[in-house]
Amino acid sequence: MTTQERLYAAIEKYGLNDERTLKISQERDREIVKEMKDLNKWMQ
């Protein structure tokens, strides 16, 4: 299960403001930042 899928599941199960959901959301944010940096390097 991807982080995005885990995030959707956590939102459905616990809601948006639950600590578990927020932790997964932060993990997804880090993944997105890394993906954007990698894409930026590739485009240059």
Gaussian input, Z-matrix of N, CA and C with variables (Angstrom, degrees):
# hf/3-21g

backbone

0 1
 N
 C     1     B1
 C     2     B2     1     A1
 N     3     B3     2     A2     1     D1
 C     4     B4     3     A3     2     D2
 C     5     B5     4     A4     3     D3
 N     6     B6     5     A5     4     D4
 C     7     B7     6     A6     5     D5
 C     8     B8     7     A7     6     D6
 N     9     B9     8     A8     7     D7
 C    10    B10     9     A9     8     D8
 C    11    B11    10    A10     9     D9
 N    12    B12    11    A11    10    D10
 C    13    B13    12    A12    11    D11
 C    14    B14    13    A13    12    D12
 N    15    B15    14    A14    13    D13
 C    16    B16    15    A15    14    D14
 C    17    B17    16    A16    15    D15
 N    18    B18    17    A17    16    D16
 C    19    B19    18    A18    17    D17
 C    20    B20    19    A19    18    D18
 N    21    B21    20    A20    19    D19
 C    22    B22    21    A21    20    D20
 C    23    B23    22    A22    21    D21
 N    24    B24    23    A23    22    D22
 C    25    B25    24    A24    23    D23
 C    26    B26    25    A25    24    D24
 N    27    B27    26    A26    25    D25
 C    28    B28    27    A27    26    D26
 C    29    B29    28    A28    27    D27
 N    30    B30    29    A29    28    D28
 C    31    B31    30    A30    29    D29
 C    32    B32    31    A31    30    D30
 N    33    B33    32    A32    31    D31
 C    34    B34    33    A33    32    D32
 C    35    B35    34    A34    33    D33
 N    36    B36    35    A35    34    D34
 C    37    B37    36    A36    35    D35
 C    38    B38    37    A37    36    D36
 N    39    B39    38    A38    37    D37
 C    40    B40    39    A39    38    D38
 C    41    B41    40    A40    39    D39
 N    42    B42    41    A41    40    D40
 C    43    B43    42    A42    41    D41
 C    44    B44    43    A43    42    D42
 N    45    B45    44    A44    43    D43
 C    46    B46    45    A45    44    D44
 C    47    B47    46    A46    45    D45
 N    48    B48    47    A47    46    D46
 C    49    B49    48    A48    47    D47
 C    50    B50    49    A49    48    D48
 N    51    B51    50    A50    49    D49
 C    52    B52    51    A51    50    D50
 C    53    B53    52    A52    51    D51
 N    54    B54    53    A53    52    D52
 C    55    B55    54    A54    53    D53
 C    56    B56    55    A55    54    D54
 N    57    B57    56    A56    55    D55
 C    58    B58    57    A57    56    D56
 C    59    B59    58    A58    57    D57
 N    60    B60    59    A59    58    D58
 C    61    B61    60    A60    59    D59
 C    62    B62    61    A61    60    D60
 N    63    B63    62    A62    61    D61
 C    64    B64    63    A63    62    D62
 C    65    B65    64    A64    63    D63
 N    66    B66    65    A65    64    D64
 C    67    B67    66    A66    65    D65
 C    68    B68    67    A67    66    D66
 N    69    B69    68    A68    67    D67
 C    70    B70    69    A69    68    D68
 C    71    B71    70    A70    69    D69
 N    72    B72    71    A71    70    D70
 C    73    B73    72    A72    71    D71
 C    74    B74    73    A73    72    D72
 N    75    B75    74    A74    73    D73
 C    76    B76    75    A75    74    D74
 C    77    B77    76    A76    75    D75
 N    78    B78    77    A77    76    D76
 C    79    B79    78    A78    77    D77
 C    80    B80    79    A79    78    D78
 N    81    B81    80    A80    79    D79
 C    82    B82    81    A81    80    D80
 C    83    B83    82    A82    81    D81
 N    84    B84    83    A83    82    D82
 C    85    B85    84    A84    83    D83
 C    86    B86    85    A85    84    D84
 N    87    B87    86    A86    85    D85
 C    88    B88    87    A87    86    D86
 C    89    B89    88    A88    87    D87
 N    90    B90    89    A89    88    D88
 C    91    B91    90    A90    89    D89
 C    92    B92    91    A91    90    D90
 N    93    B93    92    A92    91    D91
 C    94    B94    93    A93    92    D92
 C    95    B95    94    A94    93    D93
 N    96    B96    95    A95    94    D94
 C    97    B97    96    A96    95    D95
 C    98    B98    97    A97    96    D96
 N    99    B99    98    A98    97    D97
 C   100   B100    99    A99    98    D98
 C   101   B101   100   A100    99    D99
 N   102   B102   101   A101   100   D100
 C   103   B103   102   A102   101   D101
 C   104   B104   103   A103   102   D102
 N   105   B105   104   A104   103   D103
 C   106   B106   105   A105   104   D104
 C   107   B107   106   A106   105   D105
 N   108   B108   107   A107   106   D106
 C   109   B109   108   A108   107   D107
 C   110   B110   109   A109   108   D108
 N   111   B111   110   A110   109   D109
 C   112   B112   111   A111   110   D110
 C   113   B113   112   A112   111   D111
 N   114   B114   113   A113   112   D112
 C   115   B115   114   A114   113   D113
 C   116   B116   115   A115   114   D114
 N   117   B117   116   A116   115   D115
 C   118   B118   117   A117   116   D116
 C   119   B119   118   A118   117   D117
 N   120   B120   119   A119   118   D118
 C   121   B121   120   A120   119   D119
 C   122   B122   121   A121   120   D120
 N   123   B123   122   A122   121   D121
 C   124   B124   123   A123   122   D122
 C   125   B125   124   A124   123   D123
 N   126   B126   125   A125   124   D124
 C   127   B127   126   A126   125   D125
 C   128   B128   127   A127   126   D126
 N   129   B129   128   A128   127   D127
 C   130   B130   129   A129   128   D128
 C   131   B131   130   A130   129   D129

   B1=1.4476
   B2=1.5277
   B3=1.3104
   B4=1.4580
   B5=1.5281
   B6=1.3021
   B7=1.4666
   B8=1.5195
   B9=1.3347
   B10=1.4628
   B11=1.5266
   B12=1.3168
   B13=1.4656
   B14=1.5283
   B15=1.3338
   B16=1.4699
   B17=1.5209
   B18=1.3425
   B19=1.4588
   B20=1.5225
   B21=1.3317
   B22=1.4657
   B23=1.5297
   B24=1.3229
   B25=1.4624
   B26=1.5336
   B27=1.3219
   B28=1.4639
   B29=1.5252
   B30=1.3272
   B31=1.4665
   B32=1.5207
   B33=1.3214
   B34=1.4662
   B35=1.5247
   B36=1.3252
   B37=1.4590
   B38=1.5265
   B39=1.3457
   B40=1.4586
   B41=1.5239
   B42=1.3342
   B43=1.4615
   B44=1.5188
   B45=1.3266
   B46=1.4672
   B47=1.5240
   B48=1.2958
   B49=1.4622
   B50=1.5185
   B51=1.3084
   B52=1.4580
   B53=1.5241
   B54=1.3127
   B55=1.4710
   B56=1.5243
   B57=1.3328
   B58=1.4767
   B59=1.5235
   B60=1.3268
   B61=1.4655
   B62=1.5214
   B63=1.3098
   B64=1.4615
   B65=1.5256
   B66=1.3261
   B67=1.4626
   B68=1.5328
   B69=1.3202
   B70=1.4648
   B71=1.5286
   B72=1.3221
   B73=1.4578
   B74=1.5271
   B75=1.3088
   B76=1.4630
   B77=1.5258
   B78=1.3203
   B79=1.4645
   B80=1.5305
   B81=1.3380
   B82=1.4667
   B83=1.5363
   B84=1.3184
   B85=1.4662
   B86=1.5260
   B87=1.3222
   B88=1.4659
   B89=1.5309
   B90=1.3266
   B91=1.4654
   B92=1.5313
   B93=1.3163
   B94=1.4629
   B95=1.5241
   B96=1.3257
   B97=1.4704
   B98=1.5202
   B99=1.3183
   B100=1.4723
   B101=1.5266
   B102=1.3321
   B103=1.4591
   B104=1.5305
   B105=1.3162
   B106=1.4623
   B107=1.5309
   B108=1.3221
   B109=1.4688
   B110=1.5209
   B111=1.3356
   B112=1.4606
   B113=1.5277
   B114=1.3099
   B115=1.4592
   B116=1.5233
   B117=1.3091
   B118=1.4611
   B119=1.5248
   B120=1.3355
   B121=1.4678
   B122=1.5281
   B123=1.3090
   B124=1.4467
   B125=1.5300
   B126=1.3310
   B127=1.4596
   B128=1.5300
   B129=1.2985
   B130=1.4772
   B131=1.4955
   A1=108.47
   A2=116.12
   A3=120.50
   A4=110.38
   A5=115.54
   A6=120.35
   A7=109.94
   A8=116.78
   A9=120.31
   A10=110.37
   A11=117.23
   A12=121.34
   A13=110.76
   A14=116.17
   A15=119.68
   A16=110.58
   A17=116.21
   A18=120.54
   A19=110.38
   A20=117.37
   A21=120.22
   A22=111.09
   A23=116.32
   A24=120.46
   A25=111.12
   A26=116.54
   A27=120.47
   A28=111.18
   A29=116.70
   A30=119.81
   A31=110.14
   A32=116.61
   A33=120.37
   A34=111.88
   A35=116.48
   A36=120.81
   A37=113.32
   A38=117.18
   A39=120.96
   A40=114.52
   A41=117.81
   A42=120.84
   A43=111.10
   A44=114.67
   A45=120.50
   A46=114.09
   A47=118.89
   A48=121.25
   A49=114.70
   A50=117.07
   A51=120.38
   A52=110.25
   A53=116.02
   A54=121.52
   A55=112.09
   A56=117.46
   A57=120.80
   A58=111.17
   A59=115.78
   A60=120.16
   A61=110.52
   A62=117.10
   A63=120.91
   A64=111.68
   A65=116.39
   A66=120.34
   A67=110.39
   A68=117.50
   A69=121.12
   A70=109.74
   A71=117.05
   A72=121.48
   A73=111.03
   A74=117.02
   A75=120.96
   A76=110.60
   A77=116.39
   A78=120.58
   A79=109.90
   A80=116.18
   A81=120.54
   A82=110.68
   A83=116.54
   A84=120.27
   A85=110.75
   A86=117.16
   A87=120.94
   A88=110.72
   A89=116.63
   A90=120.28
   A91=111.13
   A92=116.46
   A93=121.15
   A94=110.39
   A95=116.84
   A96=120.38
   A97=109.93
   A98=117.35
   A99=121.10
   A100=110.28
   A101=117.34
   A102=121.07
   A103=110.77
   A104=117.11
   A105=120.96
   A106=110.87
   A107=117.09
   A108=120.41
   A109=110.67
   A110=116.21
   A111=120.32
   A112=110.59
   A113=117.32
   A114=121.78
   A115=110.40
   A116=116.42
   A117=120.64
   A118=111.20
   A119=116.98
   A120=120.75
   A121=110.07
   A122=116.49
   A123=121.88
   A124=110.66
   A125=117.22
   A126=121.65
   A127=112.56
   A128=117.55
   A129=119.57
   A130=112.36
   D1=129.82
   D2=-179.72
   D3=-74.89
   D4=165.20
   D5=177.44
   D6=-61.04
   D7=-39.34
   D8=179.63
   D9=-61.88
   D10=-43.05
   D11=178.38
   D12=-65.19
   D13=-40.95
   D14=177.68
   D15=-62.64
   D16=-38.09
   D17=179.31
   D18=-64.21
   D19=-47.22
   D20=178.27
   D21=-58.67
   D22=-43.35
   D23=-179.62
   D24=-64.12
   D25=-41.47
   D26=179.72
   D27=-65.81
   D28=-39.77
   D29=177.91
   D30=-61.82
   D31=-45.13
   D32=179.33
   D33=-63.57
   D34=-40.72
   D35=-174.87
   D36=-81.22
   D37=-42.99
   D38=-171.34
   D39=-111.87
   D40=-17.40
   D41=-176.87
   D42=94.41
   D43=173.67
   D44=-173.58
   D45=-73.79
   D46=-30.64
   D47=-171.22
   D48=-100.21
   D49=5.74
   D50=178.91
   D51=-72.35
   D52=143.77
   D53=-178.01
   D54=-57.67
   D55=-37.98
   D56=179.65
   D57=-64.92
   D58=-41.70
   D59=178.34
   D60=-64.97
   D61=-42.52
   D62=-179.50
   D63=-63.83
   D64=-38.13
   D65=179.22
   D66=-64.26
   D67=-43.80
   D68=178.70
   D69=-66.48
   D70=-37.92
   D71=178.11
   D72=-61.82
   D73=-41.35
   D74=178.08
   D75=-65.35
   D76=-38.83
   D77=177.24
   D78=-62.18
   D79=-42.50
   D80=178.57
   D81=-64.96
   D82=-39.32
   D83=177.18
   D84=-57.82
   D85=-43.66
   D86=179.24
   D87=-62.69
   D88=-40.04
   D89=177.83
   D90=-62.94
   D91=-42.56
   D92=-179.41
   D93=-63.82
   D94=-43.40
   D95=178.55
   D96=-60.13
   D97=-44.89
   D98=179.27
   D99=-62.03
   D100=-44.52
   D101=179.71
   D102=-61.23
   D103=-41.47
   D104=179.88
   D105=-66.39
   D106=-40.61
   D107=177.38
   D108=-63.55
   D109=-43.91
   D110=179.25
   D111=-63.21
   D112=-41.61
   D113=178.55
   D114=-64.25
   D115=-41.66
   D116=179.42
   D117=-62.23
   D118=-40.67
   D119=178.09
   D120=-64.67
   D121=-39.17
   D122=-178.07
   D123=-67.46
   D124=-35.21
   D125=-176.47
   D126=-76.96
   D127=-19.24
   D128=-177.55
   D129=-84.33

